[in-house]
Amino acid sequence: MNHTVQTFFTPTSTYHPPNYEMLKEEHEVAALGAPHNPAPLTSTVIHVQSETSVPDHVVWSLFNTLFMNSCCLGFIAFAYSVKSRDRKMVGDLTGAQAYASTAKCLNIWALILGIIMTILLIIIPILILQVYQ
């Protein structure tokens, strides 16, 4: 195949805009002409199976590790999230789903306990101040 590009310009004395480069496909069609095969065109469809997305919950685990790390559940959830991501990178989707499920449960418990502890840390001092007033 010749990969050279031909450029066509009009003379500068005329006021017509210059022609632009002819695309490779247009050049081949112009050179070869219309298809000479009277048989109908056939097409092949290839179905590419999309990769199943397995959420690894790393961001949620990191949030629970940094802000609501009650009973170290956030850190343990982060460890399981990293294991889930590693399994996903290797291609073991079943193992990745198992680790992700464990990380999700630990994150839920860390979030619930963190919210309860935060509420108690706000309510208990208020109750104590009301008793002594």
C-alpha positions in Angstrom: 0.0 0.0 0.0 1.2 3.4 -0.8 0.9 5.7 2.2 1.7 8.9 0.4 -0.8 11.7 0.5 -1.6 13.8 -2.5 -2.5 17.4 -2.1 -4.4 19.3 -4.8 -4.3 23.1 -4.9 -6.0 25.4 -7.3 -4.1 28.3 -8.9 -3.8 31.4 -6.8 -5.3 33.6 -9.6 -8.8 32.1 -9.0 -10.9 32.8 -6.0 -12.0 29.2 -5.4 -10.9 27.7 -2.0 -8.2 25.0 -2.3 -9.1 21.4 -2.3 -8.0 19.6 0.8 -6.1 16.3 1.1 -7.9 13.3 -0.3 -8.5 10.7 2.4 -6.8 7.3 1.9 -10.2 5.5 1.7 -11.5 8.0 -0.9 -8.3 7.6 -3.0 -8.7 3.8 -2.9 -12.4 4.0 -3.9 -11.6 6.4 -6.6 -8.7 4.3 -7.9 -10.5 0.9 -7.6 -14.0 1.9 -8.5 -17.1 0.3 -7.2 -17.0 -3.3 -5.9 -17.2 -5.8 -8.7 -18.5 -8.8 -6.6 -22.2 -9.2 -7.1 -22.5 -11.4 -4.0 -24.2 -9.8 -1.0 -22.0 -8.4 1.7 -21.8 -10.6 4.8 -21.1 -9.3 8.3 -19.7 -11.0 11.4 -20.9 -10.0 14.8 -18.6 -10.7 17.7 -20.0 -10.5 21.2 -17.4 -9.4 23.7 -18.4 -10.3 27.2 -18.1 -7.3 29.4 -16.1 -7.6 32.5 -18.2 -7.9 35.6 -17.8 -5.0 37.9 -17.0 -5.9 41.4 -17.1 -3.0 43.9 -14.2 -3.3 46.3 -15.4 -0.5 48.7 -11.8 0.9 49.2 -12.9 4.5 49.5 -15.6 3.7 52.0 -13.2 1.6 54.0 -10.6 4.4 54.0 -13.2 6.8 55.2 -14.2 4.5 58.0 -10.6 3.9 58.9 -9.8 7.6 59.1 -13.0 9.0 60.7 -15.1 6.2 62.3 -12.6 3.5 63.3 -14.6 2.1 66.1 -13.2 -1.3 67.3 -10.8 -1.1 64.4 -13.6 -2.3 62.0 -12.7 0.4 59.5 -9.1 -0.8 59.3 -10.1 -4.5 58.9 -12.6 -3.5 56.2 -9.8 -1.6 54.5 -7.7 -4.7 54.5 -10.5 -6.8 53.0 -11.1 -4.1 50.4 -7.5 -4.2 49.3 -7.6 -8.0 49.2 -10.8 -7.7 47.0 -9.0 -5.3 44.7 -6.0 -7.7 44.4 -8.3 -10.6 43.6 -10.0 -8.5 40.9 -6.7 -7.6 39.4 -5.6 -11.3 39.2 -8.9 -12.2 37.6 -10.5 -14.1 40.5 -14.0 -12.5 40.5 -15.4 -15.0 42.9 -12.7 -14.3 45.5 -13.0 -10.6 44.8 -16.8 -10.7 45.5 -16.3 -12.7 48.7 -13.7 -10.2 50.1 -15.9 -7.3 48.9 -18.9 -8.7 50.7 -17.0 -9.0 53.9 -15.6 -5.5 53.5 -19.1 -4.2 52.9 -20.5 -5.8 56.1 -17.6 -4.5 58.1 -18.1 -1.0 56.7 -21.8 -1.1 57.5 -21.0 -2.1 61.1 -18.2 0.5 61.4 -20.5 3.2 60.1 -23.4 2.3 62.4 -21.1 2.1 65.5 -19.4 5.3 64.5 -22.7 7.2 64.2 -24.0 5.8 67.5 -20.7 6.8 69.2 -20.9 10.3 67.7 -24.4 10.7 68.9 -23.6 9.5 72.3 -20.6 11.8 72.5 -22.9 14.7 71.8 -25.9 13.7 73.9 -24.1 12.5 77.1 -22.3 15.8 77.8 -25.5 17.7 77.2 -27.4 15.5 79.6 -24.6 15.8 82.2 -24.7 19.6 81.9 -28.5 19.7 82.3 -28.2 17.6 85.5 -25.7 20.0 87.2 -27.6 23.2 86.3 
